[in-house]
Amino acid sequence: MPGRVWRVLPLLCCAMAAPLSGFGPAPARPAFTLEAIVATRSPGQFVLSPDASRAVFTNTGRYFGHPLFPDFGNDSNLFVVSLQSGMRRQLTAGTLAKTYPAFSPDGRTVAYESENDIWSVDVDTGARARLTTNVAADRSAAWSPNGREIAFVSSRWGRPAIYVMDARGERDGIRRITPEGSGGALPTWSPDGGFLLFTATRGESFYSREIYRVPAAGGAATRITPDDQARNNLPSFSPDGRLVAYISDRSGYLNIWTMRPDGSDQRQVTRVEQDQDYPENDYLQTMGLRWSPDGTRLLYFTNRLGNLDLMSVTVPDGRTETIENADGEHHPVGWVDNRTVAYVYESYRIPPDLFVKQIGGAPRQLTFSNHAAYRPEHFDALESIAWTSEDGVQIHGYLRRPSNLRPGDRLPAIVMSHTYNVGQFYNQWNPIFSYIVQSGYVMLTVDHRGSNGYGTRFRDLPKGDWGFAQLKDIVSAADLLKHGADVDPARVGMMGYSMGGYLTMLAVTARPALFKAAVEVFGLGEITGDPERSSKNYVWHIGGGETEKPDEYRKRSPIMHVADMQTPLLMIGSDGDPIEPVTKTYNFMQALDRHGKTYEAHVYRNEAHGLKLLDHQLDSYERVVAFLDRYLKH
């Protein structure tokens, strides 16, 4: 007999909730609450002023590990902090998010994004101006060296293009400098203001990215990185303008390279089998390579199995120096002087905050976002582990156990799958995972094949068998947990967000006996339905579009396997998700109904690919914890 079917009502915040009585005593809970988690403000997107005397920042957050800008109300504004005294003050007003700040060359004005437009604010007076008013999204403001113009990216004529406007606003002058429909991101001015660099994705590989050069007056764009299908990103001019540093995976890992502004004299600077970039998180903390004032060194991080170590490299000879390598994440902000750096530090136990450190000395903390409940002993134990998947591929992940685990305990367990094709689990602030583990679960986070941080060969392993290739690593992770001394093998579940949500749905439909319960958050139940516009992701990974390979697309769509599903499933989504359309969520629910499957679904209104409203976050967290307890603890 099929289990009870939970039906969604697409109302604000909620669907029909399951009755929670009759399931035994309430489970133990961590010392901090879900309310504290959603209310915590994490400072991010720090940008140094040109004289390095202060930094501007906003507040950021994560929802199940996915970076976004929550609706913090007044705390969604920009703030300025002094690097000498640590004194901070609010720079803007209102309740809508202000993001991606950029100082003018004289340090008197900050450009930023809000309401899909570019704005500016006077740092001394707080006077604001709306610089663009187009219905399309305008973003990535970059000041010209003389401060008279601002370059930005806009889709106002279709595909993204680079525009330059008068610094007083587009009504005082605007021009498009790249051809219509050419795309483009990260506009970067040359120090003399004569031309700009930008990045674009025009190669055949899903992951390729090139760096182009275009005159500031507009005209033909010239590619200045080799035509080798590599991922080239984050161009940064040396102070004298003679070199451009950038990140490229040309060597097999994301290393630092330099070139002349015309693309000549390509040279690899770092030579390590670790990534110096993480492609999917560049909108939570500011990213990029930071030149020292004397132009001899670069400040960057290196990815050590999900820990980001703060490094510098001397450009002429490639000599590296470790500045900070405590487990956790170090995000470079910039150089205060030739021996002092500013950076953000966070870990799974410590929220992100700004620090200043003289190289060789002790760091000094400038912002304080912690909460009294976030004591080290209130968090779970995290262990970096590796194992061999069913076909011999080595997989890395974090094994997380409750801090109060007792000898002989046999707990329920969760396999956790990350966001993005090239996502990765990091040692970063994400307290909802700790809350779940401390509630009495063992958790294994899986960096399946295709993940960032392990080189291009590992990243490209799913090509040709996308979906089922990653599923091999999910199966091996479940097997590893089931053979663990502290896990009850009959009570193992799975959870995933976005790409991880898709893999969760694929696992419970194509491997129906694998898990006892599952939670998918903003996952996709089908990749079919738009044969004329197949995603480049699918075309590259599967080997063709849906029109060419319809059977392959159907095979990799979880909805095609619903009849075999045995696992109770919780689905979390929104009605405005541009990546995982709500219509496909409803299609999946209808298939579940048609086959009499047990599930619960909640669709939140006025949200996109993630939940920004704090009451929605809290509601979804409560439902996920209750669902896991209902099916894995009883």
C-alpha positions as CSV (number, residue, x, y, z in Angstrom):
1,M,0.0,0.0,0.0
2,P,1.4,3.4,-0.9
3,G,2.3,5.8,2.0
4,R,0.3,8.9,2.7
5,V,0.6,11.6,0.1
6,W,1.3,15.2,1.3
7,R,-0.3,17.8,-1.0
8,V,1.1,21.3,-1.5
9,L,-1.0,24.5,-1.3
10,P,1.0,27.3,-2.9
11,L,0.3,29.8,-0.3
12,L,2.7,32.3,1.4
13,C,5.2,30.4,3.4
14,C,3.4,27.1,3.8
15,A,1.7,24.0,2.5
16,M,-0.3,21.5,4.4
17,A,1.8,20.4,7.3
18,A,2.2,16.9,8.6
19,P,0.8,16.2,12.1
20,L,3.8,15.8,14.5
21,S,2.1,14.1,17.4
22,G,2.5,10.4,18.2
23,F,6.2,10.1,17.3
24,G,7.7,9.7,20.7
25,P,9.6,12.3,22.8
26,A,11.0,15.4,21.3
27,P,14.6,15.0,20.0
28,A,17.5,16.7,21.6
29,R,18.3,20.1,20.0
30,P,21.6,22.2,19.8
31,A,22.4,25.0,22.2
32,F,21.7,27.6,19.4
33,T,18.3,27.9,17.8
34,L,17.0,28.1,14.2
35,E,15.8,31.6,15.0
36,A,19.4,32.6,15.8
37,I,20.6,31.1,12.6
38,V,18.2,33.1,10.3
39,A,18.8,36.3,12.3
40,T,22.6,36.2,12.2
41,R,24.1,38.9,9.9
42,S,27.4,37.9,8.2
43,P,29.4,40.8,6.8
44,G,30.6,40.3,3.3
45,Q,31.8,41.9,0.0
46,F,34.4,44.0,1.7
47,V,36.1,46.6,-0.5
48,L,39.1,48.7,0.6
49,S,39.1,52.5,-0.1
50,P,42.0,53.6,-2.4
51,D,44.0,54.9,0.5
52,A,43.3,51.7,2.5
53,S,42.0,53.6,5.5
54,R,38.5,52.1,5.5
55,A,36.4,49.4,4.0
56,V,32.8,49.3,2.8
57,F,30.7,46.2,3.2
58,T,27.2,44.7,3.3
59,N,25.6,41.8,5.1
60,T,25.3,38.4,3.4
61,G,24.0,35.0,4.2
62,R,23.6,31.4,3.1
63,Y,20.5,29.3,2.8
64,F,21.4,25.6,3.2
65,G,24.9,26.6,2.1
66,H,23.8,28.5,-1.0
67,P,25.1,32.1,-0.9
68,L,22.5,34.9,-1.1
69,F,21.4,38.3,0.3
70,P,18.7,37.7,2.8
71,D,16.0,40.3,3.6
72,F,17.7,41.8,6.6
73,G,15.7,45.1,6.5
74,N,17.8,48.0,7.6
75,D,20.8,45.7,8.0
76,S,20.7,45.2,4.2
77,N,22.5,48.5,3.8
78,L,26.1,49.4,3.2
79,F,28.4,50.1,6.1
80,V,31.9,51.7,6.4
81,V,34.5,50.5,8.9
82,S,37.7,52.3,9.9
83,L,40.8,50.0,9.6
84,Q,42.4,52.0,12.4
85,S,39.8,52.2,15.1
86,G,37.3,49.6,13.9
87,M,34.5,52.2,14.2
88,R,31.7,51.5,11.8
89,R,28.8,53.6,10.5
90,Q,25.9,53.0,8.2
91,L,26.3,54.5,4.8
92,T,22.9,54.0,3.1
93,A,19.3,53.9,4.2
94,G,16.2,51.8,3.4
95,T,15.4,48.1,3.5
96,L,16.3,46.8,0.1
97,A,19.6,45.1,-0.4
98,K,22.7,47.1,-1.5
99,T,25.4,44.9,-3.0
100,Y,28.7,44.9,-4.9
101,P,30.2,48.2,-3.7
102,A,33.0,49.9,-5.6
103,F,35.0,52.9,-4.4
104,S,35.7,55.8,-6.8
105,P,39.4,56.5,-7.4
106,D,39.3,59.5,-5.0
107,G,37.6,57.4,-2.3
108,R,34.7,60.0,-1.8
109,T,32.0,58.0,-3.5
110,V,30.8,54.4,-3.6
111,A,28.9,52.8,-6.5
112,Y,26.7,49.9,-5.7
113,E,23.8,47.7,-7.0
114,S,20.2,47.9,-5.7
115,E,16.8,47.2,-7.4
116,N,18.6,46.0,-10.5
117,D,20.2,49.5,-11.0
118,I,23.5,51.2,-10.4
119,W,23.5,53.8,-7.6
120,S,26.1,56.0,-5.9
121,V,26.5,57.3,-2.4
122,D,28.7,60.1,-1.0
123,V,30.9,58.5,1.7
124,D,30.9,61.7,3.9
125,T,27.3,62.9,3.5
126,G,25.3,59.8,2.6
127,A,23.7,61.6,-0.3
128,R,22.5,59.0,-2.9
129,A,21.9,59.1,-6.6
130,R,20.3,56.5,-8.9
131,L,22.6,56.3,-11.9
132,T,20.6,53.9,-14.1
133,T,16.9,53.4,-14.5
134,N,16.6,50.8,-17.2
135,V,14.1,47.9,-16.7
136,A,17.0,45.4,-17.4
137,A,19.4,44.4,-14.6
138,D,22.5,46.7,-14.5
139,R,25.5,45.4,-12.5
140,S,29.3,45.1,-12.0
141,A,30.0,48.9,-11.7
142,A,33.7,49.7,-12.4
143,W,35.1,53.3,-12.1
144,S,37.4,54.7,-14.8
145,P,40.8,55.7,-13.4
146,N,39.9,59.5,-13.6
147,G,36.6,58.9,-11.8
148,R,34.5,60.5,-14.6
149,E,32.9,57.4,-16.0
150,I,31.6,54.0,-14.8
151,A,31.6,50.8,-16.9
152,F,28.9,48.2,-16.1
153,V,27.2,45.2,-17.5
154,S,23.6,45.3,-18.7
155,S,21.1,43.1,-20.7
156,R,19.0,46.1,-21.8
157,W,19.3,44.9,-25.5
158,G,19.1,41.2,-24.9
159,R,22.3,39.4,-24.1
160,P,24.7,41.1,-21.6
161,A,27.0,43.8,-23.0
162,I,29.5,46.3,-21.6
163,Y,28.3,49.9,-21.3
164,V,30.1,53.1,-20.1
165,M,28.2,56.0,-18.6
166,D,29.0,59.4,-17.2
167,A,29.7,59.0,-13.4
168,R,26.7,61.4,-12.8
169,G,24.4,58.9,-14.4
170,E,23.3,57.5,-17.8
171,R,21.2,60.6,-18.5
172,D,24.4,62.6,-18.8
173,G,25.9,60.2,-21.3
174,I,26.0,56.4,-22.1
175,R,27.5,54.3,-24.8
176,R,27.7,50.5,-25.5
177,I,31.4,49.5,-26.0
178,T,30.9,45.8,-26.9
179,P,28.9,44.6,-29.9
180,E,25.2,43.9,-29.2
181,G,24.7,40.3,-28.0
182,S,28.4,39.7,-27.4
183,G,28.0,39.0,-23.7
184,G,30.6,40.0,-21.2
185,A,31.3,40.3,-17.5
186,L,33.8,41.8,-15.0
187,P,34.7,45.1,-16.9
188,T,38.2,46.1,-15.8
189,W,39.8,49.5,-16.8
190,S,43.4,49.8,-17.8
191,P,45.3,52.3,-15.6
192,D,45.5,54.9,-18.4
193,G,41.7,54.6,-19.1
194,G,42.3,53.8,-22.8
195,F,40.7,50.3,-22.8
196,L,38.9,47.7,-20.7
197,L,39.3,44.0,-20.2
198,F,36.3,41.8,-19.7
199,T,35.5,38.1,-19.6
200,A,33.1,36.1,-21.8
201,T,32.1,32.5,-22.4
202,R,32.2,31.8,-26.1
203,G,34.1,28.5,-26.3
204,E,32.6,25.1,-26.8
205,S,33.4,23.8,-23.3
206,F,30.7,24.6,-20.7
207,Y,33.5,25.7,-18.4
208,S,35.6,27.8,-20.8
209,R,36.0,31.5,-20.3
210,E,38.1,34.0,-22.2
211,I,39.5,37.5,-21.5
212,Y,39.0,40.2,-24.1
213,R,40.2,43.7,-24.7
214,V,38.1,46.5,-26.0
215,P,38.7,50.3,-26.5
216,A,37.1,52.5,-24.0
217,A,35.4,54.4,-26.8
218,G,33.9,51.1,-28.1
219,G,34.8,48.9,-31.1
220,A,36.0,45.4,-31.9
221,A,36.9,43.2,-28.9
222,T,40.1,41.2,-29.2
223,R,40.7,37.9,-27.3
224,I,44.0,38.1,-25.4
225,T,44.0,34.7,-23.7
226,P,44.9,31.5,-25.8
227,D,42.1,29.7,-27.6
228,D,42.5,26.6,-25.5
229,Q,39.1,26.1,-24.0
230,A,40.5,27.0,-20.5
231,R,38.7,28.9,-17.8
232,N,40.3,32.3,-17.6
233,N,39.0,34.7,-15.0
234,L,39.5,37.7,-12.7
235,P,41.9,39.9,-14.7
236,S,43.8,42.5,-12.6
237,F,46.2,45.2,-13.8
238,S,49.5,45.8,-12.0
239,P,49.8,49.3,-10.6
240,D,52.0,50.4,-13.5
241,G,49.7,48.8,-16.1
242,R,52.5,46.7,-17.6
243,L,51.1,43.3,-16.5
244,V,47.7,41.6,-16.1
245,A,47.4,38.8,-13.6
246,Y,44.5,36.4,-13.9
247,I,43.3,32.9,-12.9
248,S,43.4,30.0,-15.4
249,D,42.9,26.3,-15.3
250,R,45.2,25.8,-18.4
251,S,47.6,23.7,-16.3
252,G,44.8,21.5,-15.0
253,Y,44.2,23.5,-11.8
254,L,43.1,27.1,-11.3
255,N,46.5,28.8,-11.0
256,I,47.8,32.3,-11.3
257,W,49.1,33.5,-14.7
258,T,50.3,36.9,-16.0
259,M,50.4,38.4,-19.5
260,R,51.0,41.7,-21.2
261,P,47.9,43.8,-21.8
262,D,47.9,42.8,-25.4
263,G,48.0,39.1,-24.5
264,S,51.7,38.4,-25.1
265,D,54.2,36.9,-22.8
266,Q,51.8,34.4,-21.1
267,R,53.5,33.1,-18.0
268,Q,52.4,30.7,-15.2
269,V,53.1,32.2,-11.7
270,T,51.8,29.5,-9.3
271,R,52.3,25.8,-9.9
272,V,50.3,23.8,-7.4
273,E,47.7,21.1,-7.7
274,Q,45.2,23.2,-5.8
275,D,42.7,25.8,-7.1
276,Q,43.3,29.5,-6.5
277,D,39.7,30.4,-7.1
278,Y,36.2,29.0,-6.4
279,P,34.0,29.7,-9.3
280,E,30.6,29.5,-7.6
281,N,30.9,31.8,-4.6
282,D,32.3,35.0,-6.1
283,Y,29.2,37.0,-5.0
284,L,29.4,36.4,-1.3
285,Q,32.8,37.8,-0.6
286,T,34.8,40.0,-3.0
287,M,37.0,38.0,-5.3
288,G,40.1,38.7,-7.3
289,L,43.9,39.0,-7.3
290,R,45.2,41.9,-5.2
291,W,48.5,43.6,-6.2
292,S,50.7,45.0,-3.5
293,P,51.2,48.8,-3.8
294,D,54.8,48.3,-5.0
295,G,53.5,45.9,-7.8
296,T,55.7,43.0,-6.8
297,R,53.3,40.6,-5.1
298,L,49.8,39.2,-5.3
299,L,47.4,38.4,-2.5
300,Y,45.2,35.3,-3.1
301,F,44.0,32.1,-1.5
302,T,44.7,28.5,-2.3
303,N,42.0,25.8,-1.9
304,R,43.2,23.0,0.4
305,L,40.4,20.5,0.4
306,G,37.8,23.1,1.2
307,N,40.0,25.2,3.5
308,L,41.1,28.5,1.9
309,D,44.7,29.4,3.0
310,L,45.7,33.1,2.6
311,M,48.9,33.4,0.4
312,S,51.1,35.9,-1.3
313,V,53.3,35.2,-4.4
314,T,56.2,37.3,-5.7
315,V,55.4,37.8,-9.3
316,P,58.9,37.8,-10.9
317,D,60.0,34.5,-9.4
318,G,56.8,32.7,-8.3
319,R,58.0,32.5,-4.6
320,T,55.0,31.9,-2.3
321,E,54.4,32.8,1.3
322,T,51.7,31.5,3.6
323,I,50.1,34.3,5.6
324,E,47.3,32.4,7.4
325,N,46.5,28.7,7.1
326,A,44.2,27.9,10.0
327,D,41.4,25.5,8.9
328,G,38.6,27.6,7.5
329,E,38.3,30.2,4.8
330,H,40.4,33.2,4.3
331,H,39.1,35.7,1.7
332,P,41.6,38.3,0.5
333,V,40.4,41.9,0.7
334,G,43.5,43.8,-0.1
335,W,46.9,45.4,0.9
336,V,46.9,48.1,3.6
337,D,50.6,48.6,2.8
338,N,53.4,46.5,1.4
339,R,53.6,44.4,4.6
340,T,50.0,44.5,5.9
341,V,46.9,42.8,4.5
342,A,43.1,42.8,5.1
343,Y,41.1,39.6,4.8
344,V,37.9,37.9,5.9
345,Y,38.1,34.8,8.0
346,E,35.3,32.2,8.7
347,S,34.9,28.5,9.5
348,Y,32.1,26.2,10.2
349,R,32.2,27.3,13.9
350,I,33.0,31.0,13.3
351,P,30.9,33.6,11.3
352,P,32.9,35.7,8.8
353,D,34.6,38.9,10.0
354,L,37.2,41.3,8.8
355,F,40.8,41.1,10.0
356,V,44.0,43.2,9.4
357,K,47.4,41.6,9.8
358,Q,51.0,42.7,9.4
359,I,52.7,39.7,7.7
360,G,54.5,37.8,10.4
361,G,52.4,39.4,13.1
362,A,49.2,38.7,14.9
363,P,45.8,39.4,13.2
364,R,43.5,42.2,14.6
365,Q,39.7,41.7,14.3
366,L,37.7,44.7,13.1
367,T,34.1,43.4,12.8
368,F,32.2,41.2,15.3
369,S,29.3,39.3,13.9
370,N,29.3,36.4,16.4
371,H,26.4,35.4,18.7
372,A,26.6,34.4,22.3
373,A,25.1,31.0,21.5
374,Y,27.9,30.2,18.9
375,R,30.4,28.7,21.3
376,P,32.9,26.2,19.9
377,E,31.6,23.4,22.1
378,H,28.1,23.9,20.7
379,F,29.2,22.7,17.2
380,D,29.7,19.3,15.8
381,A,33.0,17.5,15.0
382,L,34.1,17.8,11.4
383,E,36.6,15.4,9.8
384,S,38.1,15.6,6.3
385,I,37.9,12.1,4.7
386,A,38.4,10.4,1.4
387,W,37.1,7.2,0.0
388,T,37.0,5.2,-3.3
389,S,33.8,5.2,-5.3
390,E,32.5,2.1,-7.0
391,D,34.6,2.6,-10.2
392,G,37.8,3.5,-8.4
393,V,37.5,7.3,-8.4
394,Q,38.7,8.9,-5.2
395,I,36.1,11.2,-3.6
396,H,36.5,13.7,-0.8
397,G,34.0,14.9,1.8
398,Y,33.5,16.0,5.4
399,L,32.2,13.5,7.9
400,R,30.3,15.4,10.7
401,R,29.3,13.9,14.0
402,P,27.5,15.3,17.1
403,S,29.9,16.6,19.7
404,N,28.1,14.6,22.4
405,L,28.3,11.3,20.4
406,R,28.8,8.4,22.9
407,P,30.5,5.1,22.3
408,G,28.0,2.5,21.0
409,D,25.6,5.1,19.7
410,R,24.0,4.1,16.3
411,L,22.6,7.3,14.8
412,P,20.6,8.1,11.7
413,A,22.8,9.6,8.9
414,I,22.4,11.9,6.0
415,V,24.3,12.0,2.7
416,M,24.6,15.7,1.7
417,S,25.0,16.8,-2.0
418,H,26.1,20.4,-2.8
419,T,24.9,23.1,-5.2
420,Y,26.2,23.7,-8.7
421,N,27.9,21.3,-11.1
422,V,31.3,22.6,-9.8
423,G,30.2,23.2,-6.3
424,Q,32.2,22.1,-3.3
425,F,31.7,21.8,0.4
426,Y,34.0,24.2,2.3
427,N,34.9,24.7,5.9
428,Q,32.7,27.8,6.1
429,W,30.0,29.4,8.1
430,N,26.8,27.4,7.5
431,P,25.2,26.7,10.9
432,I,22.1,24.9,9.7
433,F,24.3,21.9,8.9
434,S,25.7,22.0,12.5
435,Y,22.2,22.3,13.8
436,I,21.0,19.2,12.0
437,V,24.1,17.2,13.1
438,Q,23.8,18.3,16.7
439,S,20.2,17.2,16.6
440,G,21.4,13.6,16.5
441,Y,22.7,12.8,13.0
442,V,25.8,11.8,11.3
443,M,26.3,13.7,8.1
444,L,28.6,13.1,5.1
445,T,29.0,16.0,2.7
446,V,30.1,14.7,-0.8
447,D,32.3,16.4,-3.3
448,H,31.2,14.1,-6.1
449,R,33.0,14.0,-9.4
450,G,32.5,17.2,-11.3
451,S,33.2,19.3,-8.1
452,N,35.5,22.3,-7.9
453,G,38.8,22.1,-6.1
454,Y,40.2,18.8,-7.5
455,G,41.4,19.9,-11.0
456,T,39.9,19.9,-14.5
457,R,40.3,16.1,-15.0
458,F,38.1,15.4,-12.0
459,R,35.7,18.2,-12.9
460,D,35.2,16.8,-16.4
461,L,34.6,13.1,-15.3
462,P,30.7,13.4,-15.6
463,K,31.0,14.3,-19.3
464,G,29.1,11.6,-21.3
465,D,27.2,10.2,-18.3
466,W,26.1,13.4,-16.5
467,G,23.8,12.7,-13.5
468,F,24.5,8.9,-13.3
469,A,28.2,9.5,-13.0
470,Q,27.8,11.7,-9.9
471,L,25.2,9.2,-8.6
472,K,28.0,6.6,-8.3
473,D,29.6,8.8,-5.7
474,I,26.3,9.3,-3.8
475,V,25.9,5.5,-3.7
476,S,29.4,5.0,-2.4
477,A,28.9,7.6,0.2
478,A,25.7,5.9,1.4
479,D,27.6,2.6,1.6
480,L,30.4,4.2,3.5
481,L,27.9,5.6,6.1
482,K,26.0,2.3,6.4
483,H,29.2,0.5,7.3
484,G,30.2,3.2,9.9
485,A,30.4,2.1,13.6
486,D,28.2,5.0,14.7
487,V,25.5,4.8,12.0
488,D,22.3,2.7,12.0
489,P,22.4,1.3,8.4
490,A,18.6,1.1,8.2
491,R,18.2,4.9,8.8
492,V,20.3,6.7,6.1
493,G,18.7,9.5,4.2
494,M,19.8,12.1,1.6
495,M,19.5,15.8,1.2
496,G,20.7,18.3,-1.5
497,Y,20.2,21.8,-2.8
498,S,19.9,22.8,-6.5
499,M,22.3,20.4,-8.3
500,G,22.2,18.5,-5.1
501,G,18.5,18.5,-5.2
502,Y,18.5,17.1,-8.7
503,L,20.8,14.3,-7.5
504,T,18.6,13.6,-4.5
505,M,15.6,13.2,-6.8
506,L,17.6,11.0,-9.2
507,A,18.8,8.9,-6.3
508,V,15.4,8.2,-4.9
509,T,13.9,7.4,-8.3
510,A,16.7,5.6,-10.1
511,R,18.1,3.9,-6.9
512,P,14.8,3.4,-5.0
513,A,16.1,1.2,-2.2
514,L,19.1,3.4,-1.3
515,F,17.7,5.8,1.2
516,K,15.0,5.8,3.9
517,A,14.0,9.4,3.5
518,A,15.2,12.4,1.3
519,V,14.9,16.2,1.2
520,E,15.4,18.1,-2.1
521,V,15.7,21.9,-2.0
522,F,15.3,23.8,-5.3
523,G,16.1,20.7,-7.3
524,L,15.0,19.9,-10.8
525,G,12.9,16.8,-11.6
526,E,13.2,16.9,-15.4
527,I,15.7,18.3,-17.9
528,T,13.4,17.8,-20.8
529,G,10.8,20.1,-22.3
530,D,12.7,22.8,-24.2
531,P,14.4,20.9,-27.1
532,E,15.1,24.1,-29.1
533,R,17.0,25.8,-26.3
534,S,18.9,23.0,-24.5
535,S,21.1,24.3,-21.8
536,K,24.8,24.5,-22.7
537,N,25.4,22.6,-19.4
538,Y,23.4,19.6,-20.8
539,V,24.7,19.9,-24.3
540,W,28.3,19.8,-23.2
541,H,27.9,17.1,-20.5
542,I,25.5,14.8,-22.4
543,G,27.0,15.3,-25.9
544,G,24.1,17.1,-27.7
545,G,20.8,18.8,-27.3
546,E,17.5,17.3,-26.5
547,T,16.5,17.2,-30.2
548,E,19.6,15.1,-31.0
549,K,19.5,12.9,-27.9
550,P,15.9,12.7,-26.5
551,D,16.4,9.3,-24.9
552,E,19.4,10.5,-23.0
553,Y,17.5,13.5,-21.6
554,R,14.6,11.4,-20.6
555,K,16.9,8.9,-18.9
556,R,18.5,11.6,-16.8
557,S,15.2,13.1,-15.7
558,P,14.1,11.8,-12.3
559,I,10.4,12.2,-13.3
560,M,10.8,9.3,-15.7
561,H,11.6,6.9,-12.8
562,V,9.0,8.0,-10.3
563,A,7.1,4.7,-10.6
564,D,10.0,2.9,-8.9
565,M,10.3,5.4,-6.0
566,Q,10.0,4.0,-2.5
567,T,11.5,6.8,-0.4
568,P,9.4,9.5,1.4
569,L,10.4,12.9,-0.1
570,L,10.3,16.5,1.1
571,M,10.4,19.1,-1.7
572,I,11.2,22.8,-1.1
573,G,10.8,25.3,-3.9
574,S,9.5,28.7,-4.9
575,D,7.1,30.1,-7.5
576,G,9.7,32.5,-9.0
577,D,12.7,30.2,-9.4
578,P,14.4,31.2,-12.7
579,I,16.6,28.1,-12.7
580,E,14.2,25.3,-11.5
581,P,10.8,26.5,-12.9
582,V,7.9,25.9,-10.6
583,T,6.0,24.3,-13.4
584,K,8.5,21.4,-13.4
585,T,8.0,21.1,-9.6
586,Y,4.2,20.7,-10.2
587,N,4.9,18.2,-13.0
588,F,6.9,16.1,-10.5
589,M,4.2,16.4,-7.9
590,Q,1.6,15.2,-10.3
591,A,3.7,12.2,-11.2
592,L,4.1,11.4,-7.5
593,D,0.3,11.6,-7.1
594,R,-0.3,9.5,-10.1
595,H,1.8,6.7,-8.7
596,G,0.7,7.1,-5.1
597,K,4.0,8.1,-3.6
598,T,4.7,9.6,-0.2
599,Y,5.9,13.1,-0.3
600,E,5.5,16.6,1.2
601,A,6.0,19.8,-0.9
602,H,6.2,23.5,0.0
603,V,6.3,26.2,-2.6
604,Y,7.2,29.7,-1.3
605,R,5.9,32.9,-3.0
606,N,7.9,36.0,-3.9
607,E,11.2,34.1,-3.8
608,A,13.8,33.0,-6.5
609,H,16.4,30.3,-6.4
610,G,16.7,30.3,-2.6
611,L,14.7,31.9,0.2
612,K,15.6,35.4,1.2
613,L,12.7,36.2,3.5
614,L,13.7,35.3,7.0
615,D,10.3,33.9,8.0
616,H,10.4,31.6,4.9
617,Q,13.9,30.4,5.8
618,L,12.8,29.7,9.4
619,D,9.7,27.9,8.2
620,S,11.6,25.7,5.8
621,Y,14.3,24.9,8.3
622,E,11.6,23.8,10.8
623,R,9.9,21.6,8.2
624,V,13.2,20.0,7.1
625,V,14.2,19.1,10.7
626,A,10.7,17.8,11.5
627,F,10.7,15.7,8.3
628,L,14.1,14.1,9.0
629,D,13.1,13.4,12.6
630,R,9.8,11.8,11.5
631,Y,11.3,9.4,9.0
632,L,14.9,8.8,10.2
633,K,14.4,8.7,14.0
634,H,11.3,6.5,14.3
